[in-house]
Amino acid sequence: APTPPGAPTATPVSAVLGRSSPTPVQSAAPLSVDPLTPSDALAPTPTPAPTPTPASPAAALVAAADRHFAYRSVGALDTVADRTEVSEAISLYRRALILDPKDMDTLAKLLRAMHFRGVYTGADLEEEKAVFDEGRKLGQKAVDRLEAEAKAAPGTSRIEALRRVKGATAVYLWTAGFWGEWGLRQGKFTAARSGVASKVRDSAQTAIELDPYFEDATGYRILGRLHSEAPRIFFFTRWISHEKGVEYLRRAHLASPNHPATVYFLAEAILDHEPESRAEALRLLERCARLPPRPGAVVEDRRYAHKARQQLERLRYASGRR
């Protein structure tokens, strides 16, 4: 029968579900939905994936530099690395910093690569001095800027302000390391009289306050090495404590017991300042000599394994003579 004008019409179930049906559903028939058919039309429309943002030129340079740095051990002869890959990484990090000079994360990576170039590629003394002189200046300039910005930050502590800066902890650590390396090449007493020990202490202490376990507790390792090795000179480094040196190195070792540099430095500190614990130092040296290199630090770890073997040979020779 024709539908009277103005009367409501029945809506087919197929229209509700978004499916076509050759036969309209009669009003007298029960309404049902096939449970095996997903009701896609009733599901929310998926949000389209965002279009990837192209990497900035600086970020692209950093990514390329990271790849070169990852290959720094390729072609190494025992403890001496080929400088090709690390030199390319340094060049790319420099270019990235020209584009974004306030990027502390990139600066930290540059300092890391420069340190590797100065220590692990067979550089002569004059080249080492040049590398570490530039590195300490770059690091200290960044530290001074970070300190000024933290001081000016409203409503927050110095450490909290520094924690907000990506790469700040690494910059403080590498700055401490560069001051130490530069000072060693000037001579311990000359360096102590020129304030190097205080620079190392202050940067390492700040890194510890920011994150005591960053990079295998490197802050404690640096402070421990400083107190263990630096001479105690009145008016200049009277705060140096050999006991603190051993204590800080034990903290670093507790946090990262398989880090070869920490194991080696702790053994040396014990031999120098806790002779009653000589047996422990020998065990540490033997362990360091046997530690397999970490996949990401082959040349670095080989160096400390080699130094541990040399130290053991010297100690055995000295013991035999007695």
C-alpha positions in Angstrom: 0.0 0.0 0.0 1.4 3.5 -0.7 2.7 5.4 2.3 0.5 8.3 3.2 2.1 11.7 2.7 4.0 12.8 5.8 4.1 9.4 7.4 7.6 8.2 8.8 9.4 5.6 6.7 11.4 2.6 8.0 15.2 2.9 7.6 16.8 -0.3 6.4 19.4 -1.9 8.7 21.8 -2.0 5.8 21.8 1.7 5.7 22.7 1.9 9.5 25.6 -0.5 9.0 26.9 1.0 5.9 26.2 -2.1 3.8 24.0 -2.3 0.7 21.2 -4.9 0.6 19.3 -5.9 -2.5 16.1 -6.5 -0.4 14.8 -3.9 2.0 14.0 -5.2 5.5 10.3 -5.4 6.1 9.0 -3.5 9.1 7.5 -6.7 10.6 10.8 -8.6 10.5 13.0 -8.5 13.6 16.1 -6.3 13.4 19.3 -8.2 13.8 23.0 -7.7 13.0 25.2 -10.5 11.7 27.8 -11.0 14.6 30.5 -12.2 12.1 30.4 -8.9 10.1 32.5 -6.1 11.6 30.6 -2.9 11.9 33.4 -0.8 10.4 31.0 2.1 9.7 30.4 2.4 13.5 34.1 2.5 14.4 35.9 5.8 14.9 37.8 7.1 11.9 41.5 6.4 12.4 43.6 9.6 12.7 46.0 9.9 9.8 49.7 9.5 10.7 51.4 12.8 10.9 53.7 13.7 8.0 57.3 13.3 9.3 59.0 16.6 9.9 62.1 16.8 7.9 65.3 16.9 10.0 66.8 20.3 10.4 70.2 20.8 8.7 72.0 20.8 12.0 70.2 17.6 13.1 71.1 15.9 9.9 74.8 16.8 10.4 74.7 15.5 13.9 73.2 12.2 12.8 75.9 11.8 10.1 78.6 12.7 12.7 77.2 10.1 15.1 77.5 7.4 12.4 81.1 8.3 11.8 81.9 8.3 15.5 80.3 4.9 15.9 82.9 3.5 13.5 85.9 5.2 15.3 87.4 1.8 16.2 87.4 0.5 12.6 91.0 -0.1 11.4 92.5 0.3 14.9 95.8 -1.4 15.7 95.4 -2.7 19.2 95.1 0.5 21.3 95.6 3.0 18.5 92.7 4.0 16.4 92.7 5.2 12.8 91.7 8.8 12.9 89.7 8.9 9.7 86.2 8.3 11.1 86.6 10.4 14.2 88.1 13.3 12.2 85.1 13.3 9.9 82.8 13.2 13.0 84.6 16.2 14.5 84.2 18.1 11.2 80.5 17.4 11.0 79.8 18.3 14.7 81.6 21.6 14.1 79.4 22.4 11.1 76.3 21.5 13.2 77.4 23.9 15.9 77.8 26.7 13.4 74.1 26.3 12.6 73.0 25.9 16.2 75.8 27.2 18.5 73.7 26.9 21.7 73.1 23.1 21.4 74.8 21.6 24.4 74.1 18.1 23.3 76.0 18.6 20.1 78.9 20.4 21.9 79.2 17.5 24.3 79.5 15.1 21.3 82.1 17.3 19.7 84.1 17.3 23.0 83.8 13.5 23.2 85.1 13.1 19.7 87.9 15.5 20.3 88.9 13.7 23.4 89.1 10.4 21.5 91.2 12.1 18.8 93.6 13.4 21.5 94.0 10.2 23.5 93.4 7.2 21.2 94.8 8.0 17.7 98.5 8.2 18.4 98.7 12.0 18.5 102.1 13.5 19.4 102.5 15.7 22.5 102.1 19.0 20.6 98.9 17.8 18.9 97.6 16.6 22.2 98.2 19.9 23.8 96.4 21.7 21.0 93.4 19.4 21.2 93.0 19.7 24.9 93.6 23.4 24.9 90.8 23.9 22.4 88.6 21.5 24.3 89.0 23.1 27.7 88.2 26.5 26.2 85.1 25.3 24.3 83.9 23.5 27.4 84.6 26.3 29.9 82.9 28.9 27.6 79.8 26.8 27.5 79.9 26.2 31.3 80.2 29.9 31.9 77.1 30.5 29.7 75.1 27.8 31.4 76.0 29.2 34.8 74.9 32.7 33.8 71.6 31.4 32.4 70.9 29.3 35.4 71.6 32.2 37.7 69.1 34.4 35.7 66.4 31.7 35.6 63.5 32.9 37.8 61.9 30.7 40.5 64.2 27.7 40.3 67.5 26.5 41.8 70.7 26.5 39.9 70.8 22.7 39.5 67.1 22.5 38.4 67.8 25.2 35.8 70.8 23.2 34.5 68.8 20.0 34.4 66.4 21.5 31.9 69.2 21.9 29.4 69.7 18.8 27.2 73.4 17.9 27.2 74.4 20.0 30.2 75.6 17.1 32.3 77.8 15.8 29.5 79.3 19.2 28.9 80.3 19.6 32.5 81.9 16.1 32.5 83.8 16.7 29.3 84.9 20.1 30.5 86.3 18.5 33.6 88.0 15.9 31.5 89.6 18.4 29.2 90.9 20.5 32.0 92.4 17.4 33.5 94.0 16.2 30.3 95.4 19.7 29.5 96.8 19.9 33.0 98.6 16.6 32.8 100.4 17.8 29.7 101.5 20.9 31.5 102.9 19.0 34.5 101.0 18.2 37.7 102.6 21.0 39.8 102.3 23.7 37.1 98.7 22.7 36.6 97.9 22.8 40.3 99.4 26.3 40.7 97.3 27.5 37.7 94.0 26.4 39.2 93.4 23.4 37.0 92.5 21.2 39.9 89.7 23.5 41.0 88.3 23.6 37.5 88.2 19.9 37.3 86.6 19.6 40.8 83.9 22.2 40.2 82.8 20.8 36.8 82.8 17.2 38.0 81.0 18.1 41.2 78.3 19.9 39.2 77.9 16.8 37.0 77.4 14.6 40.0 74.7 17.0 41.4 73.0 16.8 38.1 73.1 13.1 37.7 75.5 11.0 39.9 75.2 7.9 37.7 75.5 9.6 34.3 77.8 7.7 31.9 78.7 5.0 34.4 79.2 7.5 37.3 82.0 9.3 35.4 81.7 12.3 37.7 82.8 10.2 40.7 85.6 8.6 38.6 86.9 12.0 37.6 86.8 13.4 41.2 88.4 10.2 42.5 91.2 10.4 40.0 91.7 14.1 40.8 92.0 13.5 44.6 94.2 10.5 44.0 96.7 12.0 41.6 96.8 15.8 42.2 99.6 17.1 44.5 98.5 18.8 47.7 100.0 22.3 47.6 99.4 24.9 50.3 97.2 27.8 49.1 96.4 26.0 45.8 95.2 22.4 46.4 95.2 22.0 50.2 91.7 20.5 49.8 93.0 17.5 48.0 92.4 14.3 49.9 93.8 10.9 49.0 91.2 9.2 51.2 88.5 11.0 49.2 90.1 9.8 46.0 89.7 6.2 47.0 86.2 6.8 48.3 85.0 8.4 45.1 86.5 5.7 43.0 84.9 3.1 45.1 81.5 4.8 44.5 82.2 4.8 40.7 83.1 1.1 40.9 80.0 0.3 42.9 77.9 2.0 40.2 79.7 0.4 37.3 81.9 -2.5 38.3 82.7 -3.5 34.7 84.0 -0.2 33.5 87.7 -0.8 32.7 88.9 2.8 33.4 87.2 2.8 36.8 88.6 -0.6 37.7 92.1 0.4 36.7 92.0 3.8 38.5 90.7 2.2 41.7 93.5 -0.3 41.6 96.1 2.4 41.2 94.6 4.5 44.0 94.6 1.6 46.4 98.2 0.7 45.6 99.2 4.4 46.2 97.1 5.2 49.2 95.9 2.0 50.9 99.0 -0.3 50.7 97.4 -2.6 53.3 94.8 -3.5 50.6 97.4 -4.5 48.0 95.7 -7.9 47.4 92.5 -6.2 46.5 94.4 -3.9 44.0 96.0 -6.9 42.4 92.7 -8.6 42.0 91.3 -5.5 40.4 94.2 -5.3 37.9 93.9 -8.9 37.0 90.2 -8.4 36.4 90.7 -5.3 34.3 93.3 -7.2 32.2 90.7 -9.8 31.4 87.6 -7.6 30.8 86.3 -8.0 27.3 86.0 -4.6 25.4 82.5 -3.2 25.3 81.1 -3.2 21.8 80.9 0.6 21.7 84.3 1.3 23.2 86.7 -1.2 21.8 89.9 0.9 21.6 89.2 2.7 24.9 88.8 -0.5 26.8 91.8 -2.2 25.2 93.9 0.7 26.4 93.0 0.0 30.1 93.4 -3.7 29.7 96.8 -3.1 28.3 97.8 -0.7 31.1 96.6 -3.3 33.7 98.8 -6.0 32.2 101.8 -3.6 32.2 101.2 -2.7 35.8 100.9 -6.3 36.8 104.2 -7.1 35.1 105.9 -4.2 36.9 104.6 -5.3 40.3 105.6 -8.9 39.7 109.1 -7.8 38.6 109.5 -5.5 41.7 108.3 -8.3 44.0 110.7 -10.8 42.4 113.7 -8.4 43.0 112.8 -8.2 46.7 
